[in-house]
Amino acid sequence: MGGLYGHLNHLYDNSDLSFGEMKDIFIQASGGKLFVAEKMDGMNIFLSYSVQTNQTKAARNKGNIKTGGLDKNGLVQKFSDKPSMAEPLIKAYETWDQAMKSFPKNI
């Protein structure tokens, strides 16, 4: 089970990738030219970060994806009636956002 986004393949899951193709993926990722997602097991939250807009977005379902994702305020509002669920999801959002913003912008 993979929640909203299903199973997230790792590069090593694809034995058909050549070394050159893997190298190209890393070059694109380090240059901010590759869409990257990290699935956190057990959280059922999808977090993404846009280098161009300097924004983190979260999603819990396909409806959230269709509307462009939730910023921190949207996540807080979505779980305002469930504080025990909100706390770890918001912490994950904040941690992800802080980590993404810590990388240099001009790699």
A tleap script that builds the chain and sets N, CA, C and O, in Angstrom:
source leaprc.protein.ff14SB
mol = sequence {
  NMET GLY GLY LEU TYR GLY HIE LEU ASN HIE
  LEU TYR ASP ASN SER ASP LEU SER PHE GLY
  GLU MET LYS ASP ILE PHE ILE GLN ALA SER
  GLY GLY LYS LEU PHE VAL ALA GLU LYS MET
  ASP GLY MET ASN ILE PHE LEU SER TYR SER
  VAL GLN THR ASN GLN THR LYS ALA ALA ARG
  ASN LYS GLY ASN ILE LYS THR GLY GLY LEU
  ASP LYS ASN GLY LEU VAL GLN LYS PHE SER
  ASP LYS PRO SER MET ALA GLU PRO LEU ILE
  LYS ALA TYR GLU THR TRP ASP GLN ALA MET
  LYS SER PHE PRO LYS ASN CILE
}
set mol.1.N position { 0.838 -1.184 0.000 }
set mol.1.CA position { 0.000 0.000 0.000 }
set mol.1.C position { 0.877 1.239 0.000 }
set mol.1.O position { 1.890 1.300 0.697 }
set mol.2.N position { 0.484 2.207 -0.775 }
set mol.2.CA position { 1.294 3.393 -0.870 }
set mol.2.C position { 0.533 4.677 -0.628 }
set mol.2.O position { 1.065 5.752 -0.905 }
set mol.3.N position { -0.679 4.617 -0.128 }
set mol.3.CA position { -1.434 5.836 0.108 }
set mol.3.C position { -1.766 6.551 -1.184 }
set mol.3.O position { -1.984 5.908 -2.210 }
set mol.4.N position { -1.808 7.847 -1.150 }
set mol.4.CA position { -2.185 8.671 -2.293 }
set mol.4.C position { -1.349 8.382 -3.527 }
set mol.4.O position { -1.887 8.254 -4.626 }
set mol.5.N position { -0.065 8.281 -3.357 }
set mol.5.CA position { 0.819 8.216 -4.511 }
set mol.5.C position { 1.253 6.801 -4.873 }
set mol.5.O position { 1.981 6.607 -5.847 }
set mol.6.N position { 0.815 5.812 -4.102 }
set mol.6.CA position { 1.193 4.436 -4.419 }
set mol.6.C position { 2.648 4.175 -4.093 }
set mol.6.O position { 3.279 4.942 -3.366 }
set mol.7.N position { 3.180 3.084 -4.635 }
set mol.7.CA position { 4.576 2.725 -4.387 }
set mol.7.C position { 5.487 3.705 -5.101 }
set mol.7.O position { 5.281 4.012 -6.275 }
set mol.8.N position { 6.472 4.184 -4.406 }
set mol.8.CA position { 7.438 5.111 -4.965 }
set mol.8.C position { 8.698 4.326 -5.313 }
set mol.8.O position { 9.439 3.893 -4.431 }
set mol.9.N position { 8.926 4.150 -6.602 }
set mol.9.CA position { 10.108 3.409 -7.037 }
set mol.9.C position { 11.374 4.198 -6.757 }
set mol.9.O position { 11.400 5.424 -6.865 }
set mol.10.N position { 12.413 3.480 -6.398 }
set mol.10.CA position { 13.741 4.049 -6.239 }
set mol.10.C position { 14.525 3.745 -7.510 }
set mol.10.O position { 14.140 2.869 -8.284 }
set mol.11.N position { 15.599 4.448 -7.723 }
set mol.11.CA position { 16.403 4.192 -8.917 }
set mol.11.C position { 16.846 2.733 -8.984 }
set mol.11.O position { 16.881 2.142 -10.064 }
set mol.12.N position { 17.181 2.156 -7.842 }
set mol.12.CA position { 17.649 0.771 -7.853 }
set mol.12.C position { 16.533 -0.226 -8.151 }
set mol.12.O position { 16.812 -1.401 -8.390 }
set mol.13.N position { 15.268 0.219 -8.141 }
set mol.13.CA position { 14.156 -0.657 -8.525 }
set mol.13.C position { 14.125 -0.896 -10.033 }
set mol.13.O position { 13.519 -1.864 -10.493 }
set mol.14.N position { 14.764 -0.034 -10.795 }
set mol.14.CA position { 14.757 -0.146 -12.251 }
set mol.14.C position { 16.118 -0.655 -12.718 }
set mol.14.O position { 17.055 0.124 -12.892 }
set mol.15.N position { 16.215 -1.955 -12.916 }
set mol.15.CA position { 17.499 -2.552 -13.302 }
set mol.15.C position { 17.856 -2.271 -14.760 }
set mol.15.O position { 18.959 -2.603 -15.194 }
set mol.16.N position { 16.940 -1.663 -15.528 }
set mol.16.CA position { 17.211 -1.345 -16.928 }
set mol.16.C position { 17.903 0.007 -17.110 }
set mol.16.O position { 18.353 0.323 -18.211 }
set mol.17.N position { 17.995 0.809 -16.041 }
set mol.17.CA position { 18.663 2.107 -16.156 }
set mol.17.C position { 20.167 1.917 -16.314 }
set mol.17.O position { 20.787 1.143 -15.583 }
set mol.18.N position { 20.739 2.623 -17.265 }
set mol.18.CA position { 22.196 2.588 -17.433 }
set mol.18.C position { 22.817 3.591 -16.460 }
set mol.18.O position { 22.126 4.426 -15.876 }
set mol.19.N position { 24.137 3.486 -16.302 }
set mol.19.CA position { 24.843 4.440 -15.451 }
set mol.19.C position { 24.654 5.863 -15.967 }
set mol.19.O position { 24.450 6.788 -15.181 }
set mol.20.N position { 24.720 6.040 -17.287 }
set mol.20.CA position { 24.545 7.359 -17.891 }
set mol.20.C position { 23.164 7.937 -17.613 }
set mol.20.O position { 23.028 9.134 -17.360 }
set mol.21.N position { 22.137 7.088 -17.659 }
set mol.21.CA position { 20.770 7.553 -17.368 }
set mol.21.C position { 20.639 7.952 -15.902 }
set mol.21.O position { 19.995 8.953 -15.587 }
set mol.22.N position { 21.248 7.172 -15.001 }
set mol.22.CA position { 21.217 7.541 -13.576 }
set mol.22.C position { 21.944 8.861 -13.354 }
set mol.22.O position { 21.471 9.721 -12.612 }
set mol.23.N position { 23.103 9.017 -14.005 }
set mol.23.CA position { 23.868 10.255 -13.875 }
set mol.23.C position { 23.038 11.448 -14.345 }
set mol.23.O position { 23.046 12.500 -13.706 }
set mol.24.N position { 22.326 11.287 -15.455 }
set mol.24.CA position { 21.476 12.361 -15.982 }
set mol.24.C position { 20.369 12.724 -14.990 }
set mol.24.O position { 20.051 13.901 -14.816 }
set mol.25.N position { 19.788 11.726 -14.348 }
set mol.25.CA position { 18.741 11.975 -13.346 }
set mol.25.C position { 19.311 12.810 -12.205 }
set mol.25.O position { 18.674 13.768 -11.769 }
set mol.26.N position { 20.499 12.463 -11.716 }
set mol.26.CA position { 21.111 13.223 -10.623 }
set mol.26.C position { 21.468 14.645 -11.053 }
set mol.26.O position { 21.323 15.582 -10.268 }
set mol.27.N position { 21.923 14.811 -12.264 }
set mol.27.CA position { 22.248 16.154 -12.770 }
set mol.27.C position { 20.980 17.005 -12.849 }
set mol.27.O position { 20.986 18.165 -12.435 }
set mol.28.N position { 19.893 16.434 -13.378 }
set mol.28.CA position { 18.625 17.163 -13.458 }
set mol.28.C position { 18.103 17.513 -12.067 }
set mol.28.O position { 17.648 18.633 -11.834 }
set mol.29.N position { 18.170 16.555 -11.146 }
set mol.29.CA position { 17.669 16.786 -9.788 }
set mol.29.C position { 18.470 17.870 -9.086 }
set mol.29.O position { 17.891 18.742 -8.438 }
set mol.30.N position { 19.783 17.831 -9.204 }
set mol.30.CA position { 20.616 18.821 -8.516 }
set mol.30.C position { 20.485 20.205 -9.140 }
set mol.30.O position { 20.814 21.206 -8.504 }
set mol.31.N position { 20.005 20.269 -10.380 }
set mol.31.CA position { 19.801 21.557 -11.039 }
set mol.31.C position { 18.392 22.090 -10.890 }
set mol.31.O position { 18.054 23.116 -11.480 }
set mol.32.N position { 17.558 21.407 -10.108 }
set mol.32.CA position { 16.182 21.861 -9.902 }
set mol.32.C position { 15.309 21.688 -11.128 }
set mol.32.O position { 14.294 22.370 -11.268 }
set mol.33.N position { 15.693 20.783 -12.019 }
set mol.33.CA position { 14.954 20.599 -13.267 }
set mol.33.C position { 14.186 19.285 -13.298 }
set mol.33.O position { 13.754 18.840 -14.361 }
set mol.34.N position { 14.017 18.670 -12.145 }
set mol.34.CA position { 13.351 17.381 -12.068 }
set mol.34.C position { 12.312 17.424 -10.961 }
set mol.34.O position { 12.607 17.853 -9.845 }
set mol.35.N position { 11.093 16.979 -11.263 }
set mol.35.CA position { 10.066 16.902 -10.226 }
set mol.35.C position { 10.457 15.796 -9.265 }
set mol.35.O position { 10.698 14.663 -9.682 }
set mol.36.N position { 10.521 16.117 -7.989 }
set mol.36.CA position { 10.943 15.157 -6.973 }
set mol.36.C position { 9.871 15.056 -5.908 }
set mol.36.O position { 9.296 16.061 -5.491 }
set mol.37.N position { 9.609 13.838 -5.471 }
set mol.37.CA position { 8.647 13.607 -4.402 }
set mol.37.C position { 9.236 12.626 -3.409 }
set mol.37.O position { 9.976 11.718 -3.790 }
set mol.38.N position { 8.920 12.800 -2.166 }
set mol.38.CA position { 9.359 11.876 -1.137 }
set mol.38.C position { 8.133 11.350 -0.417 }
set mol.38.O position { 7.329 12.127 0.098 }
set mol.39.N position { 7.989 10.056 -0.379 }
set mol.39.CA position { 6.865 9.421 0.307 }
set mol.39.C position { 7.337 9.022 1.696 }
set mol.39.O position { 8.328 8.305 1.838 }
set mol.40.N position { 6.639 9.478 2.705 }
set mol.40.CA position { 6.986 9.151 4.082 }
set mol.40.C position { 6.011 8.092 4.572 }
set mol.40.O position { 4.822 8.363 4.738 }
set mol.41.N position { 6.509 6.903 4.799 }
set mol.41.CA position { 5.649 5.804 5.212 }
set mol.41.C position { 4.945 6.110 6.525 }
set mol.41.O position { 5.540 6.646 7.460 }
set mol.42.N position { 3.677 5.759 6.573 }
set mol.42.CA position { 2.886 5.896 7.778 }
set mol.42.C position { 2.229 7.250 7.955 }
set mol.42.O position { 1.354 7.393 8.809 }
set mol.43.N position { 2.616 8.238 7.185 }
set mol.43.CA position { 2.064 9.574 7.358 }
set mol.43.C position { 0.863 9.826 6.455 }
set mol.43.O position { -0.004 10.635 6.788 }
set mol.44.N position { 0.804 9.153 5.335 }
set mol.44.CA position { -0.246 9.369 4.347 }
set mol.44.C position { -0.367 10.851 3.992 }
set mol.44.O position { -1.457 11.421 3.939 }
set mol.45.N position { 0.778 11.435 3.756 }
set mol.45.CA position { 0.830 12.813 3.293 }
set mol.45.C position { 1.859 12.877 2.172 }
set mol.45.O position { 2.932 12.280 2.262 }
set mol.46.N position { 1.527 13.593 1.138 }
set mol.46.CA position { 2.408 13.775 -0.008 }
set mol.46.C position { 2.930 15.194 0.057 }
set mol.46.O position { 2.146 16.144 0.059 }
set mol.47.N position { 4.249 15.352 0.111 }
set mol.47.CA position { 4.865 16.671 0.199 }
set mol.47.C position { 5.702 16.920 -1.042 }
set mol.47.O position { 6.415 16.032 -1.511 }
set mol.48.N position { 5.613 18.123 -1.566 }
set mol.48.CA position { 6.439 18.498 -2.713 }
set mol.48.C position { 6.965 19.910 -2.478 }
set mol.48.O position { 6.459 20.658 -1.641 }
set mol.49.N position { 7.999 20.246 -3.249 }
set mol.49.CA position { 8.605 21.562 -3.110 }
set mol.49.C position { 8.946 22.096 -4.489 }
set mol.49.O position { 9.549 21.392 -5.299 }
set mol.50.N position { 8.570 23.315 -4.754 }
set mol.50.CA position { 8.882 23.965 -6.023 }
set mol.50.C position { 10.058 24.907 -5.818 }
set mol.50.O position { 9.974 25.862 -5.046 }
set mol.51.N position { 11.158 24.632 -6.517 }
set mol.51.CA position { 12.319 25.509 -6.450 }
set mol.51.C position { 11.972 26.868 -7.047 }
set mol.51.O position { 12.418 27.901 -6.548 }
set mol.52.N position { 11.173 26.867 -8.120 }
set mol.52.CA position { 10.833 28.114 -8.802 }
set mol.52.C position { 10.018 29.059 -7.905 }
set mol.52.O position { 10.261 30.266 -7.908 }
set mol.53.N position { 9.058 28.528 -7.140 }
set mol.53.CA position { 8.212 29.380 -6.301 }
set mol.53.C position { 8.631 29.395 -4.837 }
set mol.53.O position { 8.087 30.160 -4.041 }
set mol.54.N position { 9.610 28.541 -4.478 }
set mol.54.CA position { 10.095 28.453 -3.096 }
set mol.54.C position { 8.959 28.075 -2.137 }
set mol.54.O position { 8.867 28.604 -1.029 }
set mol.55.N position { 8.090 27.146 -2.581 }
set mol.55.CA position { 6.926 26.768 -1.780 }
set mol.55.C position { 6.813 25.262 -1.601 }
set mol.55.O position { 7.072 24.485 -2.520 }
set mol.56.N position { 6.422 24.873 -0.396 }
set mol.56.CA position { 6.074 23.491 -0.100 }
set mol.56.C position { 4.571 23.351 -0.224 }
set mol.56.O position { 3.821 24.246 0.166 }
set mol.57.N position { 4.132 22.229 -0.766 }
set mol.57.CA position { 2.708 21.916 -0.861 }
set mol.57.C position { 2.491 20.511 -0.320 }
set mol.57.O position { 3.369 19.655 -0.420 }
set mol.58.N position { 1.317 20.283 0.253 }
set mol.58.CA position { 0.956 18.983 0.810 }
set mol.58.C position { -0.345 18.509 0.176 }
set mol.58.O position { -1.158 19.312 -0.282 }
set mol.59.N position { -0.524 17.211 0.156 }
set mol.59.CA position { -1.779 16.626 -0.334 }
set mol.59.C position { -2.066 15.348 0.427 }
set mol.59.O position { -1.154 14.595 0.770 }
set mol.60.N position { -3.329 15.114 0.684 }
set mol.60.CA position { -3.769 13.881 1.328 }
set mol.60.C position { -4.615 13.036 0.389 }
set mol.60.O position { -4.822 11.847 0.634 }
set mol.61.N position { -5.104 13.645 -0.684 }
set mol.61.CA position { -5.960 12.910 -1.614 }
set mol.61.C position { -5.853 13.535 -3.005 }
set mol.61.O position { -5.193 14.558 -3.185 }
set mol.62.N position { -6.500 12.919 -3.971 }
set mol.62.CA position { -6.426 13.412 -5.345 }
set mol.62.C position { -7.082 14.777 -5.501 }
set mol.62.O position { -6.672 15.564 -6.354 }
set mol.63.N position { -8.084 15.067 -4.698 }
set mol.63.CA position { -8.721 16.383 -4.735 }
set mol.63.C position { -7.738 17.486 -4.370 }
set mol.63.O position { -7.738 18.555 -4.980 }
set mol.64.N position { -6.887 17.215 -3.354 }
set mol.64.CA position { -5.858 18.193 -2.981 }
set mol.64.C position { -4.879 18.415 -4.122 }
set mol.64.O position { -4.441 19.541 -4.359 }
set mol.65.N position { -4.534 17.344 -4.828 }
set mol.65.CA position { -3.611 17.455 -5.964 }
set mol.65.C position { -4.238 18.319 -7.059 }
set mol.65.O position { -3.582 19.200 -7.614 }
set mol.66.N position { -5.511 18.060 -7.366 }
set mol.66.CA position { -6.195 18.786 -8.446 }
set mol.66.C position { -6.277 20.279 -8.175 }
set mol.66.O position { -6.269 21.081 -9.109 }
set mol.67.N position { -6.355 20.660 -6.896 }
set mol.67.CA position { -6.456 22.077 -6.554 }
set mol.67.C position { -5.090 22.726 -6.323 }
set mol.67.O position { -5.016 23.879 -5.899 }
set mol.68.N position { -4.013 21.995 -6.597 }
set mol.68.CA position { -2.680 22.573 -6.466 }
set mol.68.C position { -1.997 22.321 -5.144 }
set mol.68.O position { -0.906 22.840 -4.907 }
set mol.69.N position { -2.609 21.540 -4.280 }
set mol.69.CA position { -1.994 21.215 -2.996 }
set mol.69.C position { -2.352 22.204 -1.910 }
set mol.69.O position { -2.959 23.245 -2.162 }
set mol.70.N position { -1.964 21.855 -0.702 }
set mol.70.CA position { -2.259 22.676 0.475 }
set mol.70.C position { -0.978 23.321 0.987 }
set mol.70.O position { 0.050 22.655 1.115 }
set mol.71.N position { -1.041 24.609 1.278 }
set mol.71.CA position { 0.074 25.218 1.978 }
set mol.71.C position { -0.118 24.920 3.469 }
set mol.71.O position { -1.050 24.206 3.839 }
set mol.72.N position { 0.747 25.456 4.321 }
set mol.72.CA position { 0.653 25.141 5.750 }
set mol.72.C position { -0.697 25.556 6.325 }
set mol.72.O position { -1.304 24.802 7.085 }
set mol.73.N position { -1.169 26.747 5.969 }
set mol.73.CA position { -2.461 27.210 6.489 }
set mol.73.C position { -3.604 26.302 6.034 }
set mol.73.O position { -4.526 26.031 6.804 }
set mol.74.N position { -3.547 25.834 4.792 }
set mol.74.CA position { -4.562 24.929 4.290 }
set mol.74.C position { -4.555 23.606 5.024 }
set mol.74.O position { -5.612 23.032 5.286 }
set mol.75.N position { -3.365 23.116 5.359 }
set mol.75.CA position { -3.241 21.868 6.116 }
set mol.75.C position { -3.787 22.036 7.526 }
set mol.75.O position { -4.492 21.165 8.035 }
set mol.76.N position { -3.461 23.154 8.151 }
set mol.76.CA position { -3.978 23.443 9.497 }
set mol.76.C position { -5.502 23.499 9.456 }
set mol.76.O position { -6.167 22.912 10.310 }
set mol.77.N position { -6.053 24.191 8.483 }
set mol.77.CA position { -7.504 24.319 8.365 }
set mol.77.C position { -8.170 22.968 8.107 }
set mol.77.O position { -9.217 22.671 8.683 }
set mol.78.N position { -7.567 22.152 7.245 }
set mol.78.CA position { -8.140 20.854 6.906 }
set mol.78.C position { -8.298 19.973 8.142 }
set mol.78.O position { -9.253 19.202 8.235 }
set mol.79.N position { -7.369 20.082 9.092 }
set mol.79.CA position { -7.403 19.225 10.273 }
set mol.79.C position { -7.708 19.996 11.555 }
set mol.79.O position { -7.341 19.557 12.645 }
set mol.80.N position { -8.371 21.132 11.433 }
set mol.80.CA position { -8.672 21.946 12.612 }
set mol.80.C position { -9.554 21.204 13.615 }
set mol.80.O position { -9.517 21.496 14.811 }
set mol.81.N position { -10.347 20.246 13.131 }
set mol.81.CA position { -11.213 19.493 14.033 }
set mol.81.C position { -10.570 18.192 14.522 }
set mol.81.O position { -11.191 17.434 15.267 }
set mol.82.N position { -9.311 17.928 14.098 }
set mol.82.CA position { -8.608 16.698 14.487 }
set mol.82.C position { -7.177 17.031 14.894 }
set mol.82.O position { -6.238 16.695 14.173 }
set mol.83.N position { -6.998 17.683 16.033 }
set mol.83.CA position { -5.656 18.136 16.418 }
set mol.83.C position { -4.639 17.010 16.582 }
set mol.83.O position { -3.452 17.221 16.336 }
set mol.84.N position { -5.076 15.824 16.991 }
set mol.84.CA position { -4.107 14.732 17.159 }
set mol.84.C position { -3.581 14.244 15.817 }
set mol.84.O position { -2.466 13.727 15.746 }
set mol.85.N position { -4.361 14.398 14.752 }
set mol.85.CA position { -3.888 14.072 13.405 }
set mol.85.C position { -3.083 15.220 12.828 }
set mol.85.O position { -2.100 15.008 12.118 }
set mol.86.N position { -3.503 16.433 13.134 }
set mol.86.CA position { -2.865 17.620 12.557 }
set mol.86.C position { -1.416 17.764 12.996 }
set mol.86.O position { -0.551 18.098 12.187 }
set mol.87.N position { -1.153 17.518 14.252 }
set mol.87.CA position { 0.179 17.779 14.800 }
set mol.87.C position { 1.309 17.075 14.033 }
set mol.87.O position { 2.246 17.750 13.608 }
set mol.88.N position { 1.262 15.750 13.839 }
set mol.88.CA position { 2.381 15.127 13.105 }
set mol.88.C position { 2.429 15.518 11.633 }
set mol.88.O position { 3.515 15.592 11.058 }
set mol.89.N position { 1.283 15.770 11.008 }
set mol.89.CA position { 1.271 16.166 9.604 }
set mol.89.C position { 1.864 17.554 9.422 }
set mol.89.O position { 2.619 17.788 8.479 }
set mol.90.N position { 1.532 18.465 10.308 }
set mol.90.CA position { 2.073 19.820 10.241 }
set mol.90.C position { 3.569 19.810 10.551 }
set mol.90.O position { 4.341 20.546 9.936 }
set mol.91.N position { 3.972 18.977 11.500 }
set mol.91.CA position { 5.401 18.856 11.824 }
set mol.91.C position { 6.167 18.319 10.606 }
set mol.91.O position { 7.255 18.802 10.293 }
set mol.92.N position { 5.601 17.328 9.928 }
set mol.92.CA position { 6.232 16.792 8.715 }
set mol.92.C position { 6.348 17.885 7.661 }
set mol.92.O position { 7.388 18.020 7.016 }
set mol.93.N position { 5.285 18.667 7.483 }
set mol.93.CA position { 5.285 19.777 6.521 }
set mol.93.C position { 6.402 20.769 6.861 }
set mol.93.O position { 7.191 21.146 5.994 }
set mol.94.N position { 6.460 21.185 8.122 }
set mol.94.CA position { 7.454 22.178 8.542 }
set mol.94.C position { 8.884 21.655 8.380 }
set mol.94.O position { 9.776 22.383 7.945 }
set mol.95.N position { 9.088 20.390 8.734 }
set mol.95.CA position { 10.416 19.789 8.620 }
set mol.95.C position { 10.848 19.711 7.171 }
set mol.95.O position { 11.984 20.045 6.833 }
set mol.96.N position { 9.928 19.265 6.309 }
set mol.96.CA position { 10.215 19.183 4.870 }
set mol.96.C position { 10.529 20.567 4.312 }
set mol.96.O position { 11.506 20.739 3.583 }
set mol.97.N position { 9.697 21.556 4.656 }
set mol.97.CA position { 9.870 22.919 4.162 }
set mol.97.C position { 11.227 23.480 4.591 }
set mol.97.O position { 11.940 24.078 3.786 }
set mol.98.N position { 11.573 23.287 5.841 }
set mol.98.CA position { 12.857 23.780 6.363 }
set mol.98.C position { 14.017 23.085 5.648 }
set mol.98.O position { 14.997 23.732 5.278 }
set mol.99.N position { 13.907 21.781 5.455 }
set mol.99.CA position { 14.983 21.046 4.780 }
set mol.99.C position { 15.154 21.526 3.339 }
set mol.99.O position { 16.279 21.743 2.888 }
set mol.100.N position { 14.057 21.691 2.624 }
set mol.100.CA position { 14.139 22.114 1.229 }
set mol.100.C position { 14.723 23.515 1.101 }
set mol.100.O position { 15.485 23.792 0.175 }
set mol.101.N position { 14.368 24.391 2.024 }
set mol.101.CA position { 14.863 25.766 1.968 }
set mol.101.C position { 16.306 25.895 2.432 }
set mol.101.O position { 16.919 26.950 2.268 }
set mol.102.N position { 16.850 24.833 3.010 }
set mol.102.CA position { 18.252 24.878 3.475 }
set mol.102.C position { 19.245 24.604 2.355 }
set mol.102.O position { 20.436 24.877 2.507 }
set mol.103.N position { 18.771 24.064 1.223 }
set mol.103.CA position { 19.683 23.782 0.115 }
set mol.103.C position { 20.035 25.067 -0.615 }
set mol.103.O position { 19.198 25.959 -0.750 }
set mol.104.N position { 21.273 25.164 -1.085 }
set mol.104.CA position { 21.637 26.365 -1.852 }
set mol.104.C position { 20.825 26.466 -3.134 }
set mol.104.O position { 20.494 25.450 -3.744 }
set mol.105.N position { 20.506 27.675 -3.539 }
set mol.105.CA position { 19.660 27.901 -4.712 }
set mol.105.C position { 20.449 27.875 -6.020 }
set mol.105.O position { 19.863 27.661 -7.082 }
set mol.106.N position { 21.723 28.081 -5.968 }
set mol.106.CA position { 22.513 28.193 -7.194 }
set mol.106.C position { 23.540 27.055 -7.297 }
set mol.106.O position { 24.750 27.281 -7.262 }
set mol.107.N position { 23.041 25.874 -7.420 }
set mol.107.CA position { 23.933 24.705 -7.516 }
set mol.107.C position { 24.432 24.574 -8.943 }
set mol.107.O position { 25.196 23.657 -9.248 }
savepdb mol mol.pdb
quit
